[in-house]
Amino acid sequence: MRICLVSETWSPDINGVANTLHQLSRELLARDVALQLIRPEPYAPGRRKGRTPGMQAELKVRGIPLPGYRDVRAGMPATRRLLQLWQKQRPDVVYLATQGPLGWSARRAARRLSIPVVAGWHTNFDHYCRDYGVPWLAPVLLGALRRFHNGCTATLVPTHRQAEALAERGFLNLNVMGRGVDGERFSPIHRDAELRRAWGSDDHVPVALHVGRLASEKNLDLLQETFHTMRLARPDMGLVIVGDGPARRSLEKALPEAHFTGFLPEHELARHYASADLFIFPSLSETWGNVVSEAMASGLAVLAYDHAAAAELIDDGINGVVIAPHDGKRFCEAAAALCQQPARYARLGRAARQRALSCHWPAIADTFLSLLEQARETTHAPTRSCTI
């Protein structure tokens, strides 16, 4: 099959969309699938020039930075250039990973050429509207997204719960495609006693870890409250926060005892996961949350809301702890209790790894290919009566 991937973000960007596309493309190339890539020009001037390895064709369009996400660039419309490319090198299916101006123009060009279009649901945009103080914009944005996705042959969402929620809001042709995790890269074998000593911890002092972008949509007020509660219960415990973002400075002031690392390269990230004991993740903005499965594969006991990846992967009390969404008081209480129970969090971490190892990227890629093949076979394109 010949597949064209259209995305505003790509490796080495650090986010869930870029990570998912990187893993999928690696699996697809191993299967000799012909890939095209459409994306904005990278922001950083030092990034590699020329075609992305493995791509049979690549088109880079002009991009503008997203507010608060300077490294992620929204691609500008490029309908004419896409028509020219696809008339010469026609893909069997176009996969739209993002719904920015580039995604809309790619959908338009594919419709004109009767190429099936499958879209991914990677971001809860309406949730971001509430986090950034414009809740009135959420229903408007949701309506635009519904028109975008219902004008595609199919939409792939990461969880069954997300599919049910979108279906209730009028989204059509939904299919579930989960996410995988690399169980060799993220593994307890990378645990490093020297790193723990740098955090002021030994084998008898627990370390709580958080990984993610440090921005308001990640529910950082609850993270801060949870860490304070854990330190009251266990004053010697270590706190480590991996990631960066606009809220880092204020969080550093609120948690002076925590170790802040900024973003880390993948091998260092794996070492940090494996060297912690507990993973604390209070965010409700994710559609999946790769960090949850990475922490589980690394052998950590995860405390998260019953949402996204945690809802799919964690059986409460068996391989982690999940709390009903928005119950911040219960979240803090569960964290304080867990950090005082080393035998319990060790048992949960062992079970968490076994559950995470069942999430194989090759199997996810097989599902992806099957769904795209189904889209190719069942329809060539949405009808022209669909709203653009």
VENVENLIN-V837420 format. One record per pair of residues at least 24 apart in sequence whose C-alpha atoms are under 10 Angstrom apart, sorted by sequence separation. I is the first residue (numbers start at 1). J is the second residue. If there is no record, write none. Layout:
I;J / I;J
This chain:
29;53 / 30;54 / 39;63 / 40;64 / 74;98 / 75;99 / 76;100 / 77;101 / 78;102 / 79;103 / 81;105 / 82;106 / 86;110 / 91;115 / 92;116 / 93;117 / 94;118 / 95;119 / 96;120 / 97;121 / 98;122 / 99;123 / 121;145 / 142;166 / 146;170 / 147;171 / 149;173 / 150;174 / 270;294 / 273;297 / 274;298 / 275;299 / 276;300 / 277;301 / 278;302 / 279;303 / 280;304 / 281;305 / 282;306 / 283;307 / 284;308 / 288;312 / 296;320 / 320;344 / 321;345 / 3;28 / 29;54 / 74;99 / 75;100 / 76;101 / 77;102 / 78;103 / 79;104 / 80;105 / 81;106 / 82;107 / 83;108 / 84;109 / 90;115 / 91;116 / 92;117 / 93;118 / 94;119 / 95;120 / 96;121 / 97;122 / 98;123 / 146;171 / 147;172 / 149;174 / 269;294 / 270;295 / 273;298 / 274;299 / 275;300 / 276;301 / 277;302 / 278;303 / 279;304 / 280;305 / 282;307 / 283;308 / 320;345 / 28;54 / 29;55 / 44;70 / 59;85 / 74;100 / 75;101 / 76;102 / 77;103 / 78;104 / 79;105 / 80;106 / 82;108 / 83;109 / 87;113 / 97;123 / 143;169 / 145;171 / 146;172 / 228;254 / 231;257 / 243;269 / 272;298 / 273;299 / 274;300 / 305;331 / 318;344 / 319;345 / 1;28 / 10;37 / 43;70 / 44;71 / 58;85 / 73;100 / 74;101 / 75;102 / 76;103 / 77;104 / 78;105 / 79;106 / 82;109 / 83;110 / 86;113 / 142;169 / 143;170 / 214;241 / 220;247 / 224;251 / 228;255 / 242;269 / 270;297 / 271;298 / 273;300 / 304;331 / 317;344 / 319;346 / 320;347 / 321;348 / 10;38 / 26;54 / 43;71 / 57;85 / 74;102 / 75;103 / 76;104 / 77;105 / 78;106 / 79;107 / 81;109 / 82;110 / 121;149 / 143;171 / 206;234 / 213;241 / 214;242 / 215;243 / 220;248 / 223;251 / 224;252 / 227;255 / 270;298 / 303;331 / 317;345 / 319;347 / 320;348 / 9;38 / 10;39 / 13;42 / 25;54 / 42;71 / 43;72 / 74;103 / 76;105 / 77;106 / 79;108 / 80;109 / 83;112 / 86;115 / 119;148 / 120;149 / 142;171 / 205;234 / 207;236 / 208;237 / 209;238 / 210;239 / 211;240 / 212;241 / 213;242 / 214;243 / 215;244 / 216;245 / 218;247 / 225;254 / 228;257 / 281;310 / 303;332 / 318;347 / 319;348 / 320;349 / 1;31 / 2;32 / 3;33 / 4;34 / 5;35 / 6;36 / 7;37 / 8;38 / 9;39 / 10;40 / 12;42 / 13;43 / 25;55 / 42;72 / 43;73 / 75;105 / 78;108 / 79;109 / 83;113 / 119;149 / 205;235 / 206;236 / 207;237 / 208;238 / 209;239 / 210;240 / 211;241 / 212;242 / 213;243 / 214;244 / 215;245 / 216;246 / 221;251 / 224;254 / 225;255 / 242;272 / 304;334 / 317;347 / 318;348 / 319;349 / 320;350 / 1;32 / 2;33 / 3;34 / 4;35 / 5;36 / 6;37 / 7;38 / 8;39 / 9;40 / 11;42 / 42;73 / 77;108 / 78;109 / 79;110 / 118;149 / 119;150 / 205;236 / 206;237 / 207;238 / 208;239 / 209;240 / 210;241 / 211;242 / 212;243 / 213;244 / 214;245 / 215;246 / 216;247 / 220;251 / 224;255 / 227;258 / 241;272 / 242;273 / 303;334 / 304;335 / 317;348 / 318;349 / 319;350 / 320;351 / 1;33 / 2;34 / 3;35 / 4;36 / 5;37 / 6;38 / 7;39 / 8;40 / 9;41 / 10;42 / 40;72 / 41;73 / 57;89 / 117;149 / 119;151 / 204;236 / 205;237 / 206;238 / 207;239 / 208;240 / 209;241 / 210;242 / 211;243 / 212;244 / 213;245 / 214;246 / 215;247 / 240;272 / 303;335 / 316;348 / 318;350 / 319;351 / 320;352 / 1;34 / 2;35 / 3;36 / 4;37 / 5;38 / 6;39 / 7;40 / 8;41 / 9;42 / 40;73 / 41;74 / 56;89 / 79;112 / 118;151 / 119;152 / 204;237 / 205;238 / 206;239 / 207;240 / 208;241 / 209;242 / 210;243 / 211;244 / 212;245 / 213;246 / 214;247 / 215;248 / 221;254 / 240;273 / 302;335 / 318;351 / 319;352 / 1;35 / 2;36 / 3;37 / 4;38 / 5;39 / 6;40 / 8;42 / 39;73 / 40;74 / 41;75 / 117;151 / 118;152 / 119;153 / 120;154 / 121;155 / 122;156 / 123;157 / 213;247 / 214;248 / 314;348 / 318;352 / 319;353 / 12;47 / 39;74 / 40;75 / 117;152 / 118;153 / 119;154 / 120;155 / 121;156 / 122;157 / 201;236 / 202;237 / 213;248 / 214;249 / 303;338 / 319;354 / 39;75 / 40;76 / 116;152 / 117;153 / 118;154 / 119;155 / 120;156 / 121;157 / 122;158 / 200;236 / 201;237 / 202;238 / 214;250 / 215;251 / 240;276 / 302;338 / 315;351 / 319;355 / 38;75 / 39;76 / 116;153 / 117;154 / 118;155 / 119;156 / 120;157 / 121;158 / 200;237 / 201;238 / 214;251 / 239;276 / 301;338 / 314;351 / 315;352 / 319;356 / 63;101 / 115;153 / 116;154 / 117;155 / 118;156 / 119;157 / 120;158 / 124;162 / 199;237 / 200;238 / 201;239 / 238;276 / 301;339 / 314;352 / 63;102 / 199;238 / 200;239 / 238;277 / 239;278 / 240;279 / 241;280 / 313;352 / 38;78 / 62;102 / 111;151 / 199;239 / 282;322 / 315;355 / 11;52 / 61;102 / 107;148 / 111;152 / 121;162 / 199;240 / 279;320 / 280;321 / 281;322 / 282;323 / 284;325 / 314;355 / 107;149 / 110;152 / 121;163 / 196;238 / 278;320 / 283;325 / 284;326 / 313;355 / 314;356 / 108;151 / 282;325 / 283;326 / 301;344 / 302;345 / 313;356 / 38;82 / 104;148 / 107;151 / 282;326 / 301;345 / 99;144 / 103;148 / 107;152 / 121;166 / 300;345 / 301;346 / 313;358 / 99;145 / 282;328 / 299;345 / 300;346 / 301;347 / 302;348 / 313;359 / 299;346 / 300;347 / 301;348 / 302;349 / 214;262 / 299;347 / 300;348 / 301;349 / 99;148 / 209;258 / 213;262 / 282;331 / 299;348 / 300;349 / 301;350 / 5;55 / 36;86 / 99;149 / 208;258 / 209;259 / 210;260 / 211;261 / 212;262 / 213;263 / 281;331 / 282;332 / 299;349 / 300;350 / 301;351 / 302;352 / 4;55 / 211;262 / 212;263 / 280;331 / 298;349 / 299;350 / 300;351 / 301;352 / 4;56 / 6;58 / 211;263 / 296;348 / 297;349 / 298;350 / 299;351 / 300;352 / 301;353 / 4;57 / 5;58 / 6;59 / 8;61 / 36;89 / 96;149 / 121;174 / 211;264 / 227;280 / 296;349 / 297;350 / 299;352 / 300;353 / 2;56 / 4;58 / 36;90 / 120;174 / 226;280 / 295;349 / 296;350 / 297;351 / 298;352 / 299;353 / 8;63 / 36;91 / 118;173 / 119;174 / 120;175 / 121;176 / 226;281 / 280;335 / 296;351 / 297;352 / 298;353 / 299;354 / 35;91 / 96;152 / 120;176 / 121;177 / 226;282 / 279;335 / 296;352 / 297;353 / 14;71 / 15;72 / 34;91 / 37;94 / 95;152 / 120;177 / 223;280 / 278;335 / 295;352 / 296;353 / 297;354 / 299;356 / 13;71 / 14;72 / 34;92 / 36;94 / 37;95 / 38;96 / 94;152 / 97;155 / 199;257 / 211;269 / 223;281 / 224;282 / 295;353 / 296;354 / 297;355 / 298;356 / 13;72 / 95;154 / 96;155 / 97;156 / 199;258 / 200;259 / 222;281 / 223;282 / 293;352 / 294;353 / 296;355 / 297;356 / 298;357 / 93;153 / 95;155 / 199;259 / 222;282 / 223;283 / 278;338 / 292;352 / 293;353 / 296;356 / 297;357 / 95;156 / 198;259 / 211;272 / 220;281 / 221;282 / 222;283 / 278;339 / 295;356 / 296;357 / 297;358 / 9;71 / 10;72 / 40;102 / 211;273 / 219;281 / 220;282 / 277;339 / 293;355 / 294;356 / 297;359 / 9;72 / 39;102 / 209;272 / 210;273 / 218;281 / 219;282 / 220;283 / 293;356 / 294;357 / 8;72 / 9;73 / 38;102 / 39;103 / 209;273 / 218;282 / 219;283 / 278;342 / 292;356 / 293;357 / 8;73 / 9;74 / 38;103 / 208;273 / 218;283 / 219;284 / 277;342 / 7;73 / 8;74 / 9;75 / 209;275 / 210;276 / 217;283 / 218;284 / 219;285 / 293;359 / 7;74 / 8;75 / 208;275 / 209;276 / 216;283 / 217;284 / 218;285 / 278;345 / 7;75 / 8;76 / 38;106 / 207;275 / 208;276 / 209;277 / 210;278 / 211;279 / 217;285 / 218;286 / 277;345 / 278;346 / 6;75 / 206;275 / 207;276 / 208;277 / 209;278 / 210;279 / 211;280 / 212;281 / 216;285 / 217;286 / 277;346 / 206;276 / 207;277 / 208;278 / 209;279 / 210;280 / 211;281 / 278;348 / 279;349 / 206;277 / 207;278 / 208;279 / 209;280 / 210;281 / 212;283 / 278;349 / 203;275 / 205;277 / 206;278 / 207;279 / 208;280 / 209;281 / 210;282 / 277;349 / 203;277 / 201;276 / 21;97 / 195;271 / 196;272 / 199;275 / 20;97 / 190;267 / 195;272 / 199;276 / 212;289 / 190;268 / 212;290 / 18;97 / 190;269 / 191;270 / 192;271 / 196;275 / 211;290 / 212;291 / 17;97 / 186;266 / 190;270 / 191;271 / 192;272 / 195;275 / 196;276 / 211;291 / 17;98 / 185;266 / 186;267 / 189;270 / 190;271 / 191;272 / 192;273 / 194;275 / 195;276 / 210;291 / 211;292 / 4;86 / 185;267 / 188;270 / 189;271 / 190;272 / 191;273 / 192;274 / 193;275 / 210;292 / 132;215 / 186;269 / 187;270 / 188;271 / 190;273 / 191;274 / 192;275 / 211;294 / 131;215 / 132;216 / 185;269 / 186;270 / 187;271 / 190;274 / 191;275 / 192;276 / 211;295 / 131;216 / 132;217 / 185;270 / 186;271 / 188;273 / 189;274 / 190;275 / 191;276 / 210;295 / 4;90 / 5;91 / 131;217 / 184;270 / 185;271 / 186;272 / 187;273 / 188;274 / 189;275 / 209;295 / 2;89 / 3;90 / 4;91 / 130;217 / 131;218 / 186;273 / 187;274 / 188;275 / 2;90 / 3;91 / 4;92 / 5;93 / 6;94 / 7;95 / 8;96 / 9;97 / 128;216 / 129;217 / 131;219 / 186;274 / 187;275 / 188;276 / 2;91 / 3;92 / 4;93 / 5;94 / 6;95 / 7;96 / 8;97 / 9;98 / 128;217 / 1;91 / 2;92 / 3;93 / 4;94 / 5;95 / 6;96 / 7;97 / 8;98 / 127;217 / 128;218 / 1;92 / 2;93 / 3;94 / 4;95 / 5;96 / 6;97 / 7;98 / 8;99 / 209;300 / 1;93 / 2;94 / 3;95 / 4;96 / 5;97 / 6;98 / 7;99 / 8;100 / 208;300 / 5;98 / 6;99 / 7;100 / 8;101 / 208;301 / 209;302 / 8;102 / 208;302 / 7;102 / 8;103 / 6;102 / 7;103 / 6;103 / 6;106 / 233;333 / 6;107 / 20;122 / 226;328 / 230;332 / 233;335 / 234;336 / 237;339 / 17;120 / 225;328 / 226;329 / 229;332 / 230;333 / 233;336 / 234;337 / 237;340 / 17;121 / 222;326 / 225;329 / 228;332 / 229;333 / 230;334 / 232;336 / 233;337 / 17;122 / 223;328 / 226;331 / 227;332 / 229;334 / 230;335 / 231;336 / 233;338 / 234;339 / 16;122 / 17;123 / 222;328 / 225;331 / 226;332 / 229;335 / 230;336 / 233;339 / 234;340 / 16;123 / 186;293 / 187;294 / 188;295 / 191;298 / 221;328 / 222;329 / 225;332 / 226;333 / 229;336 / 230;337 / 233;340 / 186;294 / 187;295 / 188;296 / 190;298 / 191;299 / 223;331 / 224;332 / 226;334 / 227;335 / 228;336 / 229;337 / 230;338 / 231;339 / 179;288 / 181;290 / 185;294 / 186;295 / 187;296 / 188;297 / 189;298 / 222;331 / 223;332 / 226;335 / 227;336 / 230;339 / 178;288 / 179;289 / 180;290 / 181;291 / 183;293 / 186;296 / 187;297 / 188;298 / 189;299 / 222;332 / 226;336 / 230;340 / 179;290 / 181;292 / 182;293 / 183;294 / 186;297 / 187;298 / 188;299 / 181;293 / 182;294 / 185;297 / 186;298 / 187;299 / 188;300 / 4;117 / 5;118 / 6;119 / 180;293 / 181;294 / 183;296 / 184;297 / 185;298 / 186;299 / 187;300 / 5;119 / 179;293 / 180;294 / 181;295 / 183;297 / 184;298 / 181;296 / 182;297 / 183;298 / 181;297 / 182;298 / 162;287 / 161;287 / 162;288 / 208;335 / 159;287 / 158;287 / 159;288 / 157;287 / 158;288 / 179;309 / 157;288 / 158;289 / 178;309 / 208;339 / 207;339 / 206;339 / 178;312 / 205;339 / 206;340 / 205;340 / 206;341 / 206;342 / 205;342 / 204;342 / 206;345 / 162;307 / 161;307 / 162;308 / 68;215 / 161;308 / 159;307 / 160;308 / 159;308 / 158;308 / 159;309 / 161;311 / 158;309 / 160;311 / 161;312 / 159;311 / 160;312 / 159;312 / 131;285 / 158;312 / 24;179 / 23;179 / 24;180 / 23;180 / 127;284 / 128;285 / 23;181 / 127;285 / 128;286 / 20;179 / 23;182 / 126;285 / 127;286 / 20;180 / 124;284 / 125;285 / 20;181 / 124;285 / 125;286 / 188;349 / 123;285 / 124;286 / 125;287 / 188;350 / 16;179 / 123;286 / 124;287 / 122;286 / 123;287 / 124;288 / 122;287 / 123;288 / 188;353 / 121;287 / 122;288 / 187;353 / 121;288 / 122;289 / 186;353 / 183;353 / 186;356 / 187;357 / 183;354 / 183;356 / 184;357 / 182;356 / 183;357 / 181;356 / 182;357 / 183;358 / 69;245 / 180;356 / 181;357 / 183;359 / 68;245 / 69;246 / 180;357 / 181;358 / 182;359 / 183;360 / 68;246 / 180;358 / 181;359 / 182;360 / 183;361 / 180;359 / 181;360 / 182;361 / 179;359 / 180;360 / 181;361 / 178;359 / 179;360 / 180;361 / 181;362 / 178;360 / 179;361 / 180;362 / 178;361 / 180;363 / 181;364 / 179;363 / 180;364 / 178;363 / 179;364 / 180;365 / 177;363 / 178;364 / 179;365 / 177;364 / 178;365 / 177;365 / 177;366 / 178;367 / 177;367 / 178;368 / 176;367 / 177;368 / 176;368 / 175;368 / 177;371 / 176;371 / 16;212 / 175;371 / 15;212 / 14;212 / 15;213 / 14;213 / 156;368 / 156;371 / 155;371 / 156;372 / 154;371 / 154;372 / 153;372 / 154;374 / 153;374 / 154;375 / 153;375 / 152;375 / 153;376 / 153;378 / 153;379 / 153;380 / 153;381 / 154;382 / 14;243 / 152;381 / 153;382 / 151;381 / 152;382 / 153;383 / 151;382 / 152;383 / 150;382 / 151;383 / 151;384 / 151;385 / 152;386 / 151;386 / 150;386 / 151;387 / 150;387 / 151;388 / 148;386 / 150;388 / 147;386 / 148;387 / 147;387 / 148;388 / 147;388 / 144;388 / 14;263 / 14;264 / 14;265 / 14;266 / 12;265 / 118;371 / 118;372 / 117;372 / 116;372 / 116;373 / 118;375 / 117;375 / 118;376 / 116;375 / 117;376 / 115;375 / 116;376 / 115;376 / 116;377 / 116;378 / 117;379 / 116;379 / 117;380 / 118;381 / 115;379 / 116;380 / 117;381 / 114;379 / 115;380 / 116;381 / 117;382 / 114;380 / 115;381 / 116;382 / 113;380 / 114;381 / 115;382 / 113;381 / 114;382 / 111;380 / 112;381 / 114;383 / 16;286 / 20;290 / 110;380 / 111;381 / 112;382 / 16;287 / 19;290 / 110;381 / 111;382 / 16;288 / 17;289 / 110;382 / 111;383 / 112;384 / 16;289 / 17;290 / 111;384 / 15;289 / 16;290 / 107;381 / 15;290 / 16;291 / 15;291 / 95;372 / 111;388 / 94;372 / 93;372 / 92;372 / 93;373 / 108;388 / 92;373 / 107;388 / 93;375 / 94;376 / 92;375 / 93;376 / 105;388 / 92;376 / 104;388 / 92;377 / 93;380 / 92;380 / 93;381 / 31;362 / 30;362 / 27;361 / 28;362 / 31;365 / 26;361 / 27;362 / 31;366 / 26;362 / 27;363 / 33;369 / 24;361 / 27;364 / 28;365 / 23;361 / 24;362 / 27;365 / 28;366 / 23;362 / 26;365 / 27;366 / 24;364 / 25;365 / 28;368 / 20;361 / 23;364 / 24;365 / 28;369 / 23;365 / 24;366 / 24;368 / 24;369 / 3;369 / 1;369 / 3;372 / 1;372 / 1;373 / 1;376
